[in-house]
Amino acid sequence: MLIDFFYTLRAAKLKVSVKEYLTLLDAIRAGVIDDDGGPSVDKFYFLARTSLVKDEAQYDKFDRAFAAYFKGVEMLTDFTQDVPLEWLRKNLELELSPEEKAAIEKMGWDELMETLKKRFEEQKERHEGGNKMIGTGGTSPFGAYGYNPQGIRIGQSQSRGRSAVKVWDQRAYKDYDDTLELGTRNIKVALRRLRRFAREGSDLELDLDDTIHSTAANAGLLDIKMIPERHNKVKVLLLMDVGGTMDEHIHRVEELFSAAKSEFKHLEFYYFHNCVYDFMWKNNRRRYSEKFPTWDVIRKYNKDYKLVFVGDATMSPYEILQPGGSVEYNNEEAGAEWLARLTHAFPKFAWINPEPQGVWGYRQSIAVIQQIMNQRMFPLTLAGLEGAMRMLSK
């Protein structure tokens, strides 16, 4: 079994050696993960990562390979049943016409959750191509590689239709790189707009170059020249969506993040996934062990901070409006409640969306977020950044 796992890691371009693989086997034989309740997938994950990965920069690649091989099913709600991996074997991937998709009815939130419980009780074997059970390639709300306008994705490596209400599979997200060199002319121009926004005129300071030039031109008589001192006083609280559909926008968001870190002296940042709930985090590898309660963030920073969200706002509307709607856990309060609290605490706020503005009208969740943001949503373009900075600076 672990031979195939080893080759999966190698196929993912991870530099895993035979010696490291043998070290992993020795640790398993020695019972390193057998204590405290016996072995588990979580224990094996950490042991394998420690034994096989030499560079932290490769953790995200390892997570992807691990998930692809084990199809790790981490229960995100109160259900205790395991989903057998055999049920999720991919033999076909369903493609339907727009007319066929429109004919499939979607369940409401309560019906969806209750039906999933029933399926766990009823199902005894693998299903493929159906419309009811947990399986693959069908129109059931539960499973992978099929189509349903509103379901629970189980055992699928990545998003396809972007219509899942919950996602059963977990993987670690990767922090945005704040040292990335800005590579495009538009982002560099946007950086100048950010610089203009970040600095405010204050007292006078010596203009050394002009003083030297004027003194020389004045036959050596000292001619002091002064210019307004420019202080970087603006305070920014940056909240960034990470993972899932945001993977498509990593490079552009990293460019924006890098620009912001270089221009704003007072910059605080946190991550969230899809929508803000009762906690955020600063390091994606430790997002479960180092949580920052959203209430603490609200209380920590003064209302003079400019609040900037960065996210594609692409999710199930339940993730915004429904308690328990998060794809990752059962949140007690709806995301909309937390967004309202944040925008009330920081009156100057804006949402930067990397999705092309032309698709906004086709995403119900974007319309919901726009309403909560009082239409203060701007595209991640030069014009969009100018508009956001202009609005925040008023």
C-alpha positions as a printed NumPy array, in Angstrom:
array([[  0.   ,   0.   ,   0.   ],
       [  2.681,   2.499,   1.004],
       [  4.726,   1.75 ,  -2.108],
       [  1.945,   3.353,  -4.161],
       [  1.875,   6.273,  -1.708],
       [  5.62 ,   6.753,  -2.23 ],
       [  5.203,   6.842,  -6.015],
       [  2.286,   9.268,  -5.672],
       [  4.562,  11.689,  -3.844],
       [  7.251,  11.298,  -6.481],
       [  4.667,  11.92 ,  -9.213],
       [  3.76 ,  15.155,  -7.419],
       [  7.387,  16.303,  -7.923],
       [  8.299,  15.883,  -4.263],
       [ 11.946,  14.939,  -3.755],
       [ 11.279,  11.892,  -1.604],
       [ 14.161,   9.446,  -1.335],
       [ 14.102,   5.709,  -0.666],
       [ 16.065,   6.3  ,   2.539],
       [ 13.374,   8.647,   3.827],
       [ 10.684,   6.167,   2.846],
       [ 12.463,   3.429,   4.817],
       [ 12.686,   5.804,   7.789],
       [  8.895,   6.178,   7.628],
       [  8.442,   2.384,   7.577],
       [ 10.802,   1.983,  10.55 ],
       [  8.816,   4.564,  12.519],
       [  5.558,   2.74 ,  11.768],
       [  7.052,  -0.614,  12.807],
       [  8.34 ,   0.989,  16.01 ],
       [  4.785,   1.974,  16.896],
       [  5.357,   5.731,  16.854],
       [  1.684,   6.363,  16.013],
       [  0.201,   3.474,  17.983],
       [ -0.148,   5.215,  21.347],
       [ -3.076,   7.283,  22.663],
       [ -5.902,   5.446,  20.981],
       [ -3.99 ,   3.735,  18.215],
       [ -3.035,   4.796,  14.687],
       [ -5.147,   7.237,  12.668],
       [ -4.949,   9.046,   9.347],
       [ -4.083,  12.29 ,  11.144],
       [ -1.176,  10.669,  12.996],
       [  0.101,   9.041,   9.833],
       [ -0.134,  12.383,   7.983],
       [  2.123,  14.166,  10.471],
       [  4.538,  11.247,  10.69 ],
       [  4.788,  10.979,   6.895],
       [  5.246,  14.714,   6.461],
       [  7.959,  14.8  ,   9.127],
       [  9.774,  11.815,   7.63 ],
       [  9.501,  12.633,   3.95 ],
       [  9.351,  16.416,   3.473],
       [ 12.563,  18.345,   4.024],
       [ 11.374,  21.842,   3.072],
       [  8.344,  23.639,   4.542],
       [  7.763,  25.223,   1.144],
       [  6.775,  21.728,  -0.086],
       [  4.054,  21.211,   2.552],
       [  1.26 ,  22.395,   0.279],
       [  2.398,  20.069,  -2.516],
       [  2.557,  17.213,   0.006],
       [ -0.978,  17.984,   1.206],
       [ -2.29 ,  17.812,  -2.337],
       [ -0.593,  14.479,  -3.007],
       [ -1.715,  13.062,   0.354],
       [ -5.332,  14.047,  -0.32 ],
       [ -5.188,  12.682,  -3.872],
       [ -3.948,   9.304,  -2.637],
       [ -5.955,   8.774,   0.49 ],
       [ -9.003,  10.813,  -0.483],
       [ -8.882,  11.804,   3.178],
       [-12.346,  12.12 ,   4.605],
       [-12.36 ,  14.368,   7.637],
       [-15.857,  14.657,   9.052],
       [-16.721,  18.343,   9.268],
       [-20.099,  18.091,  11.002],
       [-21.45 ,  16.037,  13.864],
       [-21.782,  12.854,  11.778],
       [-19.593,  10.029,  13.004],
       [-19.844,   7.672,  10.024],
       [-16.893,   7.13 ,   7.716],
       [-17.459,   7.326,   3.962],
       [-15.906,   4.157,   2.474],
       [-13.337,   5.082,  -0.149],
       [-14.736,   2.422,  -2.476],
       [-17.941,   4.45 ,  -2.772],
       [-15.924,   7.34 ,  -4.195],
       [-13.854,   5.576,  -6.843],
       [-13.997,   7.643, -10.026],
       [-15.116,   5.625, -13.053],
       [-16.909,   8.38 , -14.911],
       [-17.388,  12.106, -14.786],
       [-20.888,  13.309, -15.618],
       [-21.412,  16.061, -18.194],
       [-24.921,  17.399, -18.73 ],
       [-26.432,  19.906, -21.121],
       [-27.786,  23.219, -19.718],
       [-31.343,  21.918, -20.224],
       [-30.611,  18.722, -18.282],
       [-29.   ,  20.723, -15.47 ],
       [-31.989,  23.042, -15.224],
       [-34.291,  20.056, -14.772],
       [-32.528,  18.91 , -11.597],
       [-34.194,  20.27 ,  -8.486],
       [-32.136,  21.407,  -5.526],
       [-32.912,  20.735,  -1.879],
       [-33.206,  23.311,   0.858],
       [-30.631,  23.424,   3.658],
       [-32.588,  21.445,   6.276],
       [-33.702,  18.843,   3.749],
       [-30.154,  18.426,   2.47 ],
       [-28.686,  17.817,   5.942],
       [-31.482,  15.462,   6.983],
       [-31.264,  13.497,   3.737],
       [-27.515,  13.   ,   4.148],
       [-28.093,  11.457,   7.57 ],
       [-30.608,   9.058,   6.03 ],
       [-28.193,   8.079,   3.259],
       [-25.563,   7.091,   5.835],
       [-28.154,   4.86 ,   7.498],
       [-29.44 ,   3.332,   4.264],
       [-26.41 ,   2.937,   2.008],
       [-24.477,  -0.33 ,   2.125],
       [-22.559,  -0.355,  -1.17 ],
       [-20.968,   1.798,  -3.87 ],
       [-23.21 ,   3.752,  -6.27 ],
       [-22.352,   5.26 ,  -9.618],
       [-24.397,   7.45 , -11.943],
       [-27.477,   7.645,  -9.711],
       [-29.543,  10.5  ,  -8.33 ],
       [-29.976,   9.502,  -4.708],
       [-27.1  ,   7.793,  -2.912],
       [-23.52 ,   8.858,  -2.093],
       [-21.511,   8.088,  -5.201],
       [-19.849,   9.33 ,  -8.355],
       [-20.886,  10.578, -11.766],
       [-24.573,  11.079, -11.109],
       [-27.031,  13.799, -10.132],
       [-27.174,  12.935,  -6.431],
       [-26.54 ,  15.833,  -4.014],
       [-23.881,  13.684,  -2.301],
       [-20.633,  12.535,  -3.889],
       [-18.174,  13.46 ,  -6.601],
       [-17.725,  14.065, -10.347],
       [-21.42 ,  14.441, -11.08 ],
       [-23.73 ,  17.428, -11.132],
       [-26.202,  18.855,  -8.654],
       [-27.108,  22.531,  -8.276],
       [-26.72 ,  22.357,  -4.517],
       [-25.041,  19.44 ,  -2.79 ],
       [-22.275,  18.16 ,  -0.527],
       [-19.002,  17.355,  -2.302],
       [-17.38 ,  14.165,  -0.989],
       [-14.145,  12.643,  -2.276],
       [-13.422,  15.049,  -5.138],
       [ -9.979,  16.6  ,  -5.408],
       [-11.08 ,  20.043,  -6.609],
       [-14.061,  22.191,  -7.467],
       [-15.848,  21.68 , -10.797],
       [-19.234,  23.377, -10.736],
       [-18.713,  25.673,  -7.721],
       [-22.16 ,  24.806,  -6.373],
       [-21.294,  22.687,  -3.317],
       [-22.897,  23.713,  -0.03 ],
       [-20.317,  21.782,   2.008],
       [-17.033,  20.1  ,   1.143],
       [-16.113,  16.919,   2.993],
       [-12.411,  16.852,   2.053],
       [ -9.921,  19.045,   3.907],
       [ -6.456,  20.199,   2.899],
       [ -4.07 ,  22.765,   4.264],
       [ -4.005,  26.114,   2.545],
       [ -0.847,  27.966,   1.614],
       [  0.019,  31.452,   2.899],
       [  0.197,  34.203,   0.324],
       [  3.774,  35.207,  -0.441],
       [  4.342,  38.797,   0.739],
       [  7.808,  39.053,  -0.875],
       [  6.696,  38.451,  -4.432],
       [  8.213,  40.881,  -6.929],
       [  5.554,  42.869,  -8.754],
       [  5.628,  41.632, -12.317],
       [  3.07 ,  43.591, -14.321],
       [  2.848,  47.23 , -15.288],
       [ -0.736,  47.562, -14.057],
       [  0.103,  46.312, -10.578],
       [  3.076,  48.68 , -10.392],
       [  0.812,  51.571, -11.354],
       [ -1.64 ,  50.418,  -8.696],
       [  1.24 ,  50.45 ,  -6.225],
       [  1.704,  54.151,  -6.903],
       [ -1.979,  54.692,  -6.187],
       [ -1.569,  52.79 ,  -2.921],
       [  1.446,  54.941,  -2.056],
       [ -0.557,  58.098,  -2.682],
       [ -3.353,  56.765,  -0.51 ],
       [ -0.95 ,  55.693,   2.26 ],
       [  0.747,  59.034,   2.793],
       [ -0.613,  62.23 ,   4.267],
       [  0.994,  65.703,   4.319],
       [  2.227,  67.007,   7.672],
       [  4.972,  69.367,   8.886],
       [  7.897,  70.605,   6.779],
       [ 11.173,  68.768,   6.366],
       [ 14.49 ,  69.642,   4.687],
       [ 14.715,  69.063,   0.95 ],
       [ 18.433,  68.295,   0.837],
       [ 18.833,  68.013,  -2.949],
       [ 17.014,  71.274,  -3.662],
       [ 18.936,  73.032,  -0.858],
       [ 22.294,  71.985,  -2.356],
       [ 21.247,  73.061,  -5.838],
       [ 19.871,  76.43 ,  -4.652],
       [ 22.926,  77.132,  -2.491],
       [ 25.284,  76.449,  -5.403],
       [ 23.224,  78.663,  -7.659],
       [ 23.331,  81.387,  -4.988],
       [ 27.15 ,  81.652,  -5.054],
       [ 27.559,  79.498,  -1.978],
       [ 25.163,  81.406,   0.257],
       [ 22.998,  78.94 ,   2.143],
       [ 19.504,  78.751,   0.652],
       [ 17.465,  76.282,   2.666],
       [ 14.529,  74.648,   0.904],
       [ 11.729,  72.903,   2.767],
       [  9.036,  70.482,   1.595],
       [  6.034,  69.012,   3.419],
       [  7.064,  65.967,   5.43 ],
       [  5.168,  62.913,   4.38 ],
       [  4.116,  60.434,   7.009],
       [  2.633,  57.03 ,   6.4  ],
       [ -0.212,  57.281,   8.89 ],
       [ -2.854,  55.121,   7.287],
       [ -3.784,  51.95 ,   9.182],
       [ -5.061,  48.977,   7.201],
       [ -6.744,  45.778,   8.374],
       [ -6.484,  43.306,   5.472],
       [ -8.678,  40.18 ,   5.541],
       [ -7.902,  37.7  ,   2.748],
       [ -9.869,  34.715,   1.495],
       [ -7.622,  31.698,   0.891],
       [ -8.08 ,  28.22 ,  -0.567],
       [-10.753,  26.687,  -2.77 ],
       [-11.74 ,  28.892,  -5.709],
       [ -9.171,  31.486,  -4.585],
       [ -6.408,  29.151,  -5.82 ],
       [ -7.099,  30.52 ,  -9.317],
       [ -6.156,  34.015,  -8.159],
       [ -3.092,  33.301,  -6.002],
       [ -0.567,  35.17 ,  -8.146],
       [ -2.585,  38.388,  -8.422],
       [ -3.492,  38.404,  -4.732],
       [  0.164,  37.809,  -3.825],
       [  1.109,  40.829,  -5.927],
       [ -1.463,  42.954,  -4.137],
       [ -0.38 ,  41.618,  -0.73 ],
       [  3.262,  42.313,  -1.498],
       [  2.42 ,  45.863,  -2.601],
       [  0.369,  46.497,   0.517],
       [  3.114,  45.239,   2.853],
       [  5.669,  47.508,   1.206],
       [  3.473,  50.604,   1.312],
       [  1.506,  50.482,   4.551],
       [  3.556,  50.9  ,   7.694],
       [  0.548,  49.99 ,   9.844],
       [ -0.774,  46.828,   8.177],
       [ -2.461,  43.959,   9.984],
       [ -3.674,  40.907,   8.066],
       [ -5.665,  37.732,   8.687],
       [ -6.944,  34.858,   6.568],
       [-10.433,  33.384,   6.238],
       [-12.021,  30.854,   3.898],
       [-14.976,  31.951,   1.724],
       [-16.676,  34.007,   4.446],
       [-15.618,  35.39 ,   7.816],
       [-17.004,  33.542,  10.84 ],
       [-16.106,  33.469,  14.526],
       [-12.337,  33.055,  14.009],
       [ -9.559,  33.885,  11.55 ],
       [ -5.892,  32.938,  11.35 ],
       [ -2.466,  34.308,  10.344],
       [ -0.661,  31.11 ,   9.35 ],
       [ -2.451,  28.593,   7.158],
       [ -0.364,  25.654,   8.359],
       [ -1.483,  26.371,  11.912],
       [ -5.002,  27.552,  11.198],
       [ -6.577,  25.004,  13.524],
       [ -4.107,  25.437,  16.385],
       [ -3.645,  29.232,  16.253],
       [ -7.073,  30.771,  15.852],
       [ -7.83 ,  34.44 ,  16.407],
       [-11.426,  35.016,  17.544],
       [-13.108,  37.586,  15.338],
       [-14.436,  39.375,  18.419],
       [-10.841,  39.839,  19.609],
       [ -9.852,  41.301,  16.23 ],
       [-12.764,  43.736,  16.376],
       [-11.822,  44.841,  19.886],
       [ -8.076,  45.024,  19.244],
       [ -8.057,  47.618,  16.45 ],
       [ -9.496,  51.127,  16.51 ],
       [-12.138,  52.291,  14.096],
       [ -9.56 ,  54.442,  12.269],
       [ -8.292,  51.266,  10.568],
       [ -9.365,  50.91 ,   6.932],
       [-10.924,  47.476,   6.523],
       [-10.144,  45.739,   3.206],
       [-11.517,  42.304,   2.293],
       [ -9.882,  40.41 ,  -0.582],
       [-11.899,  37.476,  -1.899],
       [-13.844,  36.188,  -4.881],
       [-17.105,  35.99 ,  -2.859],
       [-17.85 ,  32.779,  -4.756],
       [-19.565,  30.249,  -2.521],
       [-22.92 ,  28.801,  -1.649],
       [-25.256,  31.526,  -0.326],
       [-25.796,  29.247,   2.685],
       [-22.179,  29.969,   3.699],
       [-23.153,  33.604,   4.152],
       [-26.72 ,  33.408,   5.4  ],
       [-27.105,  30.109,   7.252],
       [-25.824,  29.097,  10.709],
       [-23.812,  25.914,  10.099],
       [-23.363,  26.952,   6.472],
       [-19.548,  26.921,   6.466],
       [-18.102,  24.216,   4.242],
       [-15.599,  23.333,   6.974],
       [-17.446,  23.281,  10.287],
       [-20.729,  24.077,  12.028],
       [-20.558,  27.824,  12.611],
       [-23.041,  28.93 ,  15.278],
       [-23.781,  32.27 ,  13.615],
       [-24.171,  33.123,   9.957],
       [-21.264,  34.738,   8.13 ],
       [-23.468,  37.748,   7.343],
       [-23.632,  38.507,  11.074],
       [-19.844,  38.672,  11.326],
       [-19.509,  40.77 ,   8.183],
       [-22.033,  43.219,   9.608],
       [-20.122,  43.428,  12.898],
       [-16.84 ,  44.081,  11.114],
       [-18.208,  46.785,   8.84 ],
       [-19.913,  48.433,  11.816],
       [-16.66 ,  48.411,  13.82 ],
       [-14.617,  49.793,  10.894],
       [-16.785,  52.323,   9.024],
       [-14.303,  52.73 ,   6.149],
       [-14.293,  49.398,   4.356],
       [-14.123,  47.908,   0.876],
       [-14.137,  44.471,  -0.768],
       [-11.6  ,  43.729,  -3.546],
       [-12.761,  40.91 ,  -5.829],
       [-10.257,  39.166,  -8.182],
       [-13.082,  37.573, -10.192],
       [-13.775,  39.287, -13.56 ],
       [-16.512,  41.846, -13.044],
       [-18.439,  40.414, -15.99 ],
       [-19.337,  37.251, -14.035],
       [-20.496,  39.008, -10.878],
       [-24.09 ,  39.131, -12.028],
       [-24.179,  35.36 , -12.434],
       [-23.03 ,  34.531,  -8.892],
       [-25.747,  34.735,  -6.263],
       [-23.221,  34.844,  -3.432],
       [-21.48 ,  37.877,  -4.958],
       [-24.781,  39.744,  -5.035],
       [-25.332,  38.895,  -1.35 ],
       [-21.859,  40.112,  -0.365],
       [-22.317,  43.299,  -2.413],
       [-25.5  ,  44.034,  -0.511],
       [-23.819,  43.47 ,   2.864],
       [-20.902,  45.684,   1.735],
       [-23.291,  48.472,   0.667],
       [-22.079,  48.004,  -2.919],
       [-18.469,  48.748,  -1.882],
       [-17.071,  45.92 ,  -3.99 ],
       [-14.315,  46.682,  -6.498],
       [-12.535,  44.468,  -9.065],
       [ -8.842,  43.681,  -8.689],
       [ -7.91 ,  45.939, -11.617],
       [ -6.143,  49.264, -11.875],
       [ -9.449,  51.13 , -12.121],
       [-10.948,  49.029,  -9.328],
       [ -8.056,  49.706,  -6.951],
       [ -8.203,  53.426,  -7.752],
       [-11.909,  53.461,  -6.959],
       [-11.44 ,  51.557,  -3.697],
       [ -8.544,  53.764,  -2.542],
       [-10.438,  56.911,  -3.465],
       [-13.478,  55.766,  -1.46 ],
       [-11.4  ,  54.708,   1.564],
       [ -9.476,  57.972,   1.653],
       [-12.576,  60.159,   1.98 ]])
